[in-house]
Amino acid sequence: MTVNNSKYRLAAESLYQASDLERFDFNSTADLEPLSTTIGQDRALQAINFSVEMHHINFNLYVMGSSGLGRHALVREALKERAANATRPSDWCYVSNFQHQHSPYALQMPAGTGRALRTDLQQLVEDLLKAIPAAFQGDEFQRRHAEIIQDIKGREDQAAEELDELASDRHIVLLRGTNGFTLTPEKQGKALSSEEFEELPEEEKQQFRESLDDVKKQIRATMDKAPEWQHEIQNRMRVLDREIMMLTVNQFLKSLEEKYREYQDVQKYLAELKADIIENADWFRRLDANGEQTVTADDPVFNRYKVNTLVDNAETRGAPLIFEDNPTYQNLIGRVEHIAHMGMLQTDFTLIKAGALHRANGGYLILDAEKVLSNPYAWEGLKRVLYAREIRIQSLERQLSLVSTISLEPEPIPVDLKVVLIGSRRLFYLLKEYDPEFALLFKVAADFSEEMPREDDNELLYARLIATLQHREGLREIERDGVARIIEHSARRSWDNEKLSLHMGSLLDLLREADFHARKSDSLLVRRQDVLAAIDAQVHRANQWQEKLQEEIVKGTLRID
C-alpha cells in the first residue's frame, strides 16, 4: 500500500507565527502600563488565597511547578498584602523558672512589651545593687541590728553575773580565760594553791569539792545555752535581713507590678522573682574593704533575672512573612547554645535562640521543599510542630539519645501559622505517595501554569509583563519590534505557536542580555536586533554538540529516514 505523505507535510509559514503588535498603540515599553500582578496564574492565586483564608488547622500550602515560573516572587507578593493587613502577633520571651532552672517559662505578651520588660528588669537589678547595700547601712537596720546584739549580750552578762554570784557564795574563785573557765577554792579572800588545798581538813575539802561541782554544773548549763542563743541571733538577723530586703524590693517592684498588672503570667513571674531576690540578698551586698560594690548587673549570677526576648515584634507591621533559605533542623525549631567556661560547656535560658517557626508564628513561613527534605530531621521536626501545634526546642543529640547530660527543657510555645512549601510537581506526588502525613498537613496545592494561550489580548498583557519586568530591573526601554520578537521567542520556548511561556526566569535572562547588547551598541532603546543578538548568543553558547550532530548528518555518518 502506498501512503500519500503530502497530507502530513507542514507548510513553511506554519512553522513560525510572527507577532503583529502594530494594532496596539505603543512605541516602546515606556508607553505600556505595568502590571500589578503576574499573568496566567489565576488557578495558583485562587489556591493561595483559599489556603490563607481557610482558618482551620493543617490547610497549609504546597506550591508546585518548574523552576523559573516565578513561584517565590508570586507567593511572596500574594502573601505580602495579606500579612500587611493582618494583626501583629505577640512577643515571646523566656524567663527563669526559679524552682526548676532547667525548665524556663515562656511568656506571651503584646508586641513591644517583651522589649520593655527586658529593659525594666535590667534597670531593676541595677537599682537594687545600689539600694540594698544602702538599706543595710542605714540607721534603721543598724539600730535594730544593735538591739539584737545587745539583747543577746545582756543575756550573756546576766548568766555571767549569776555564775559569779554562785561561785562567790560557794567560796570559789571564777576566772575566765581564752580556753574557758578556771575554778579555784577560796578561803579568807585568798585563792588556795594545790598544796594549801591538800592541807585542809577532809571535811572542808569535801565541801569545796561539792561547791566546785555545783559551779561546774551551772557553767555547763550556761554553756549549753550558748548555741541556742547563737541560733536565736542568727534567726533574728535573718528575719531582720528579710524585712529590710522586702521593704527595699517592694519599693522598686511596686511600679513594675502596676505596669504589668494586665498580664497574669508576668504577675506570677514577678512574684517568684521577688521571692528569689529576697532569698539571695547576699548577692546584692558584696562590698570590698572600702565599702564599694564589687558586682555589677552584668555579673553572670544575675542572668537569672534577665529576659530572653525570643521573638520581638516591636518593629513588625502586620503579620510576619518569613522565608528561610537554609531550613536546617535548628534553623526551623530553634536551639540552645552553650558557652565554654573553664573547660566546661555551660548554658542557661538566655542562650535559647529562636527558629524560623518562632519568627513566623502568627504569620507565614515560606520554605523550599527540596531543601527541607535534604536537611536531616528538618522534615520530621516541621511535621511534629504542625501536628502538635507547638514548638518544643530539643537538641538532636537528646532526641537521638546520643547524650544523657542534663540540659534545658524550655516550656513549649504554641504556634498558629501557615507554612508554604515550594517545590516541583514530581516531589509533590512523591510525598503524597510515600509520606501519608503529607496530605494531612498540606491540604492545598497551588499548581503553577507553564504557559498561557496566545491570543490578541494576551499578547498585549504579555507586552505589559515585559514592560513591568523591564521597569523593575532598571533596564533600557524596549521598542515595539523588540517586544514582538520576545513574544515570538516565548512561543518557541513553549513548543506551541498558540501558547506563550510563563517561565519568568528565562524571560528575565533574555531581557537582561538584550539590554547588554543594546549597551554595547550604544543604543538608548533595546531594538529587535538586540533581542535577536541575545537569542543567537544563548543558542551559540549551548549548541556545540548540536553542530557536531548536524555535521555527522551532512557527512552521512548518521542517516535519518
C-alpha positions in Angstrom: 0.0 0.0 0.0 1.3 3.4 -0.9 1.0 6.2 1.6 0.4 9.8 0.4 2.9 11.8 2.6 1.7 15.1 1.2 -1.1 15.4 3.7 1.4 15.1 6.6 3.5 17.9 5.4 3.5 21.3 7.2 3.7 24.5 5.2 6.8 26.6 6.0 4.7 29.6 7.0 3.0 27.5 9.7 6.3 26.9 11.4 6.6 30.4 12.5 3.9 32.8 13.7 5.0 36.4 13.7 3.7 38.7 16.4 1.9 41.7 15.0 1.9 44.4 17.6 1.1 47.2 15.0 -2.5 47.0 16.1 -1.6 48.1 19.6 -1.0 51.8 20.3 2.5 51.9 21.8 6.0 52.6 20.5 8.0 51.2 23.4 7.6 49.7 26.8 7.6 53.2 28.2 4.0 53.6 26.8 2.7 50.4 28.5 1.1 50.4 31.9 2.9 48.0 34.2 1.0 45.0 35.6 0.1 44.9 39.3 0.1 41.1 39.4 1.5 38.2 37.4 -0.5 37.0 34.4 -1.6 33.5 33.6 -1.6 32.1 37.2 -5.2 32.6 38.2 -5.6 29.0 39.3 -2.5 29.2 41.5 -3.6 32.5 43.0 -7.0 31.1 43.8 -5.4 28.2 45.7 -3.1 30.6 47.6 -6.0 32.8 48.6 -8.0 29.8 49.7 -5.2 28.4 51.9 -4.7 31.8 53.5 -8.4 32.4 54.2 -9.0 28.9 55.5 -8.5 29.2 59.2 -8.9 25.5 60.1 -5.7 23.7 61.0 -3.4 22.0 58.5 -4.6 23.8 55.4 -1.0 24.5 54.7 0.1 25.1 51.1 2.3 23.3 48.6 3.2 25.4 45.6 4.3 23.3 42.6 5.7 24.0 39.2 9.0 24.0 37.4 11.9 26.4 38.2 11.7 29.8 36.6 7.9 30.3 36.8 8.3 33.0 39.4 6.8 30.9 42.2 8.7 32.5 45.0 8.0 36.0 43.8 4.3 35.4 43.2 3.8 33.7 46.6 5.6 36.5 48.4 3.6 39.1 46.6 0.3 37.4 47.3 1.1 36.9 51.0 2.7 40.4 51.5 -0.7 42.2 51.2 -2.4 39.6 53.4 0.4 39.9 56.0 0.4 43.7 56.0 -3.4 43.8 56.8 -3.2 41.1 59.5 -3.0 41.5 63.2 0.5 41.9 64.6 1.4 38.8 66.7 2.6 38.7 70.3 6.1 38.8 71.7 7.5 35.6 73.2 10.1 35.7 76.0 11.8 33.1 78.1 12.4 33.8 81.8 13.9 31.9 84.6 12.0 29.2 86.5 13.5 29.8 89.9 12.2 26.4 91.2 13.4 24.3 88.3 16.2 26.2 86.5 16.4 23.7 83.6 12.7 24.4 82.6 12.4 28.1 81.8 9.0 29.7 81.5 7.6 31.1 78.2 5.8 34.4 78.4 3.4 35.7 75.8 2.9 39.5 75.7 1.7 42.1 73.2 4.2 43.2 70.6 6.8 45.5 72.1 6.1 44.5 75.7 8.8 41.9 75.8 11.5 44.5 75.0 10.1 46.8 77.7 10.1 44.0 80.3 13.7 43.2 79.5 14.8 46.8 80.0 12.7 47.1 83.2 14.3 44.1 84.8 17.8 45.2 83.8 17.1 48.5 85.4 15.6 46.8 88.5 18.9 44.8 89.1 20.9 48.0 88.7 18.7 49.9 91.1 18.7 47.1 93.7 22.5 46.8 93.6 22.6 50.4 94.8 19.6 50.4 97.1 20.1 47.1 99.0 23.7 47.9 100.3 22.4 51.4 101.2 19.5 49.9 103.1 21.8 47.6 105.2 24.0 50.5 106.0 21.0 52.7 107.0 20.2 53.9 110.5 17.1 51.7 110.9 19.0 48.5 110.1 21.9 49.5 112.3 19.6 50.3 115.2 17.7 47.0 115.1 20.9 45.1 114.5 22.4 46.7 117.6 19.2 45.8 119.6 19.6 42.2 118.7 23.3 42.1 119.6 22.6 44.0 122.8 19.8 41.7 123.8 21.9 38.6 123.4 24.9 40.3 125.1 22.6 41.2 128.0 21.7 37.5 128.5 25.3 36.5 128.4 26.2 39.2 131.0 23.3 38.1 133.2 24.4 34.5 133.0 27.9 35.6 133.9 26.7 37.5 136.9 24.7 34.5 138.1 27.8 32.4 137.8 29.9 34.9 139.7 27.3 35.1 142.5 27.1 31.3 142.7 30.9 31.0 142.8 31.1 33.7 145.4 28.5 32.1 147.6 30.4 28.8 147.3 33.8 30.5 148.1 35.1 29.6 144.6 37.2 32.0 142.5 35.9 32.0 138.9 38.4 33.1 136.3 37.6 33.4 132.5 40.3 32.8 130.0 40.7 32.2 126.3 40.5 28.5 126.8 37.5 28.5 129.2 36.9 28.9 132.9 39.3 28.2 135.8 37.9 27.3 139.3 39.9 27.7 142.5 38.8 27.3 146.1 39.0 30.4 148.2 39.5 30.9 152.0 39.5 34.2 153.8 39.6 36.1 150.5 42.6 34.2 149.2 42.8 31.6 146.4 44.2 28.3 147.6 47.0 26.6 145.9 47.0 22.9 145.4 49.4 22.3 148.3 47.2 24.6 150.6 44.1 22.8 149.5 45.6 19.4 150.4 46.5 20.6 153.8 42.8 21.4 154.6 40.8 19.0 156.8 39.0 16.3 154.9 35.5 17.6 155.7 36.4 21.1 154.4 37.9 19.7 151.3 34.7 17.7 150.7 32.7 20.9 151.0 34.9 22.6 148.4 34.5 19.6 146.1 30.8 19.8 146.3 30.9 23.6 145.7 33.1 23.1 142.7 30.7 20.5 141.3 27.8 22.9 141.7 29.6 25.7 139.9 30.7 23.4 137.1 27.1 22.2 136.7 26.0 25.9 136.4 28.8 26.6 133.9 27.7 23.6 131.8 24.1 24.7 131.9 25.1 28.2 130.8 27.4 26.9 128.1 24.6 24.7 126.8 22.5 27.8 126.3 25.2 29.4 124.1 24.3 27.5 120.8 20.7 28.3 121.4 21.5 32.0 121.8 23.7 31.8 118.7 20.9 30.1 116.8 18.4 32.7 118.0 20.6 35.6 117.0 21.0 34.1 113.5 17.3 33.7 113.1 16.6 37.2 114.3 19.2 38.6 112.0 17.8 36.5 109.1 14.3 37.9 109.9 15.7 41.4 110.0 17.6 41.0 106.7 14.4 39.6 105.1 12.3 42.6 106.4 14.8 45.1 105.1 15.0 43.2 101.7 11.2 43.1 101.5 10.9 46.8 102.1 13.6 47.6 99.6 12.5 45.2 96.9 8.8 46.0 97.3 9.6 49.7 96.8 11.1 49.0 93.4 8.8 46.2 92.2 5.6 48.0 93.1 5.8 50.1 89.9 6.5 47.1 87.8 3.6 45.1 89.2 1.4 48.1 88.4 2.8 48.5 84.9 2.2 44.8 84.0 -1.0 44.2 86.1 -2.9 43.2 83.0 -0.7 40.2 82.3 -1.3 37.4 84.7 1.7 35.3 83.7 4.0 38.3 84.2 2.5 39.0 87.6 3.1 35.4 88.6 6.7 35.6 87.4 7.3 38.9 89.2 6.1 37.3 92.5 8.6 34.5 92.1 11.2 37.0 91.1 10.6 39.0 94.3 10.9 35.9 96.5 14.1 34.8 94.8 15.8 38.2 95.2 14.8 38.3 98.9 16.3 34.8 99.4 19.5 35.8 97.7 20.2 39.1 99.4 23.9 38.4 99.8 24.4 38.6 96.0 23.5 42.3 96.2 25.5 43.0 99.3 29.0 42.1 98.2 31.3 45.0 99.2 35.1 45.4 99.2 37.2 46.6 102.1 36.3 50.2 101.3 32.6 49.5 101.2 32.4 49.7 97.4 30.1 47.4 95.4 32.1 44.5 93.9 29.4 43.3 91.4 27.5 44.8 88.5 24.3 44.0 86.8 26.3 42.2 84.1 27.6 39.6 86.6 26.6 36.1 85.4 24.9 35.5 88.8 22.2 37.9 87.8 21.4 36.2 84.4 18.5 34.5 86.3 16.8 37.9 86.4 17.2 38.7 82.7 14.5 38.4 80.0 15.3 36.5 76.8 13.2 38.2 74.2 12.9 35.2 71.8 10.6 36.9 69.4 10.4 40.7 69.4 7.6 42.0 67.2 8.0 45.7 68.3 9.1 46.7 64.8 6.8 44.3 62.9 4.0 45.7 60.8 1.1 43.2 60.4 1.9 39.5 60.4 5.4 38.3 59.8 6.3 36.9 56.4 9.4 34.7 56.7 11.4 32.9 54.1 14.0 30.5 55.5 16.6 29.7 52.8 18.6 27.3 55.0 15.9 25.2 56.7 18.1 23.0 58.9 16.5 21.4 62.0 17.9 24.1 64.3 17.1 27.0 62.0 13.5 25.8 62.0 12.9 24.7 65.5 15.4 26.9 67.4 18.4 25.8 69.6 20.0 26.2 73.0 23.6 27.5 72.7 26.4 26.8 75.1 29.4 28.9 76.4 32.8 27.3 77.1 33.9 28.3 80.7 37.0 26.8 82.3 36.9 23.7 80.1 33.2 23.1 80.6 30.1 23.9 78.5 27.5 26.0 80.3 24.1 27.2 79.3 21.0 29.0 80.6 17.7 30.3 79.3 19.4 33.4 78.0 21.1 31.3 75.3 17.9 30.0 73.8 17.7 31.1 70.2 14.6 31.3 68.0 14.0 29.4 64.9 12.1 30.4 61.7 8.9 28.8 63.1 9.1 31.2 66.1 9.7 34.2 64.0 6.9 33.3 61.6 4.4 32.5 64.4 1.2 34.3 63.8 2.1 34.8 60.1 3.5 32.9 57.2 6.6 30.7 56.7 7.9 30.0 53.1 10.2 27.1 52.6 11.9 25.3 49.7 10.6 21.8 49.9 13.7 20.1 48.5 15.9 22.0 51.0 13.8 20.9 53.9 13.8 17.3 52.8 17.6 17.3 52.2 18.4 18.5 55.7 18.5 15.7 58.3 15.5 15.6 60.6 14.2 19.0 59.4 11.1 17.5 57.7 10.3 15.4 60.7 10.7 18.4 63.0 8.5 20.5 60.9 5.7 17.9 60.8 5.9 17.4 64.5 5.4 21.1 65.1 2.4 21.2 62.7 0.8 18.2 64.3 1.4 19.3 68.0 0.6 23.0 67.2 3.6 23.9 69.5 7.3 24.3 69.2 9.3 22.3 71.7 13.1 23.1 71.5 15.1 19.9 71.8 18.6 19.2 70.6 19.1 16.4 68.1 21.5 14.8 70.5 18.9 14.3 73.1 16.2 13.1 70.6 18.6 10.5 69.2 19.7 9.6 72.8 23.3 10.3 72.0 23.8 12.2 75.2 22.3 11.8 78.7 23.5 15.0 80.4 21.0 17.4 82.0 20.0 20.2 79.6 17.4 22.9 79.3 13.8 21.9 78.6 12.1 25.2 77.7 8.4 25.4 78.0 6.8 24.8 74.6 5.4 27.7 72.6 2.0 27.3 70.8 2.0 28.2 67.1 -0.5 29.5 64.7 0.9 30.0 61.2 0.6 29.0 57.6 3.5 27.0 56.1 4.1 27.3 52.3 6.3 24.7 50.7 7.6 25.5 47.2 8.7 22.6 45.1 8.4 20.6 41.9 5.4 18.5 40.8 7.5 15.3 40.9 8.3 16.0 44.6 4.7 16.7 45.4 3.5 13.4 44.0 6.3 11.5 45.6 5.5 13.0 49.0 1.8 12.2 48.5 2.6 8.7 47.6 5.2 7.8 50.2 4.5 10.1 53.2 1.0 9.6 54.5 1.3 12.5 56.8 2.0 15.0 54.0 -1.6 15.1 52.7 -2.9 15.6 56.2 -0.7 18.6 56.8 -0.6 20.2 53.4 -4.2 20.0 52.2 -3.9 22.8 49.5 -1.9 22.6 46.3 -1.2 25.6 44.1 -0.3 24.4 40.6 1.6 27.0 38.5 0.8 27.1 34.8 3.7 26.7 32.5 2.1 28.6 29.6 -0.9 30.8 28.6 -2.9 31.0 25.4 -1.5 33.2 22.7 -4.5 35.5 22.0 -4.7 39.1 21.0 -5.5 40.4 24.5 -2.9 38.1 26.0 -0.2 39.3 23.7 -0.8 42.8 24.9 -0.8 41.5 28.5 2.5 39.8 27.8 3.9 43.0 26.4 2.8 44.8 29.7 4.5 41.9 31.6 7.7 42.6 29.6 7.4 46.3 30.5 6.8 45.5 34.1 10.0 43.4 34.3 12.0 46.0 32.4 11.0 48.8 34.8 11.6 46.6 37.9 15.1 45.6 36.7 16.0 49.1 35.7 16.7 48.1 32.1 16.5 50.1 28.9 13.1 50.6 27.3 12.3 48.1 24.6 11.0 49.1 21.2 7.8 47.6 19.9 9.6 45.4 17.4 11.8 44.1 20.2 8.8 43.3 22.3 7.3 41.4 19.3 10.5 39.3 18.9 10.4 38.5 22.6 6.8 37.3 22.4 7.7 35.2 19.3 10.6 33.6 21.2 8.3 32.9 24.2 6.0 31.0 21.9 9.0 29.0 20.6 10.0 28.1 24.2 6.5 26.7 24.8 6.9 24.5 21.7 3.4 25.7 20.6 2.7 28.7 18.4 -0.6 29.1 20.1 0.9 29.4 23.6 3.2 31.8 25.5 5.8 30.5 28.0 5.3 31.8 31.6 8.9 31.0 32.7 9.8 34.3 34.2 13.4 33.3 34.8 14.1 32.7 31.1 12.2 35.9 30.2 14.2 37.9 32.6 17.5 36.5 31.4 16.6 37.4 27.8 15.7 41.0 28.8 19.0 41.4 30.6 21.0 40.0 27.8 19.2 42.2 25.2 19.9 45.2 27.4 23.6 44.1 27.4 23.7 44.1 23.6 21.9 47.4 23.4 24.5 48.9 25.8 27.4 47.5 23.7 25.9 49.2 20.6 25.3 52.5 22.4 21.6 52.3 21.8 19.2 54.1 24.1 16.5 51.6 23.4 16.5 47.8 23.1 15.8 47.0 19.5 14.7 43.9 17.6 18.3 43.3 16.5 19.4 43.4 20.2 16.9 40.8 21.1 18.0 38.6 18.1 21.6 39.0 19.2 20.8 37.9 22.7 18.8 34.9 21.4 21.6 33.9 19.0 24.2 34.3 21.8 22.2 32.0 24.0 21.9 29.4 21.3 25.6 29.6 20.3 26.8 29.1 23.9 24.9 25.9 24.3 24.7 24.2 20.8 28.2 22.9 20.3 27.0 19.3 20.3 24.1 20.2 18.1 26.5 21.5 15.5 28.6 18.3 15.7 25.5 16.2 15.3 24.5 18.2 12.2 28.0 17.7 10.8 27.7 13.9 11.2 24.3 14.0 9.4 25.8 16.1 6.5 28.8 13.7 6.2 26.4 10.8 6.1 27.8 9.2 9.3 24.3 9.5 10.7 21.4 8.7 8.4 17.9 9.9 9.1 15.0 8.4 7.2 
